[in-house]
Amino acid sequence: MASDYATNIVAELESASQLRAAGFFITRRPWLDLYGVNVRPVAPFGSTYGKPVVDSSLIHKCLPDELLFEIFARMTPYNLGKAACVCRKWRNTVRNPVFWRNACLKAWQISGVVENYKLMQSHYDSSWRKMWLSRPRVRMDGIYVSRNTYIRAGVAEWKVTNPVHVVCYFRYLRFYPSGRFLYKNSSEKLKDVVKFMNFRSTKAEICHSGRFTMSEDKVEGALLYPGLRPTIWRIRLRLRGTTAGANNRMDLLSIVTSGVQESEVPGPDGDILGVVEGWQDDETHNPEVPAISHTRGLTPFVFVPFEEADTSVLNLPVERMDYYVPG
């Protein structure tokens, strides 16, 4: 009797362990009810596969291809990349060249439509998507931020040692497809600056406007500081990305300030970049304002999309970001 009882216990333990193993390997996935248990593969865009493909997933029956196309056509390329990770159907839909053609023509609209078509066919195998991922471009859907810190010595009377203060300030750059950009140098956090980093900002918010040009991965910009002694501020940057097509970093190569004559100053909408074209770094046209090449505050710029401005780590206080280094 004892042996039969022990045999039954062993058999029950084995069956229980098998059930636990089965539950581990066969995970419940309730979201598959939207797609159906067996989701058939969807033919990619432009496929020459002869057999008609029937999509049995419920979500695709409720959302026809025409409506899906209209939704994707109104999304930014940044969000299109996120949508491509949802499922196979969306990934193949996002590969439609129409989405990437519109994105490329908008990003490089200064070059012109004809020049972009020629470049796409000669350098990027007639693929708009490859052109978007491989060709350097300045991103317009957010702000480039450079975080800089320095130590300032304090003054304390009747003490043996003097205190020091860690000062943190930011350089902000926002680019526009028209070839203009906005610049602001401030100690304010990103979440506060992004609200007025536009051409409607007031004089109290101090956003300077200038012109920029791009050649391959090099970006050069210039703006005019108005005042009694007009000063031209020039900047040179190198564009790069942490992943293919990201373009989310800018290395600051140089910052130069120099003087300019009143007769050379263009109007409010003039091209200040054309005025300084061909100038040397040590060249100034106003003896009262010498040319200065700045060597401090050259931390690389990090790109932050508008939707992530409030949650970015750049909003953290100095004591929590002492070792923050942009990649």
Summary of the structure (lengths in Angstrom):
residues: 327
radius of gyration: 28.9
end to end distance: 71.6
largest distance: 112.5
contacts: 821
relative contact order: 0.09
helix: 33%
strand: 23%
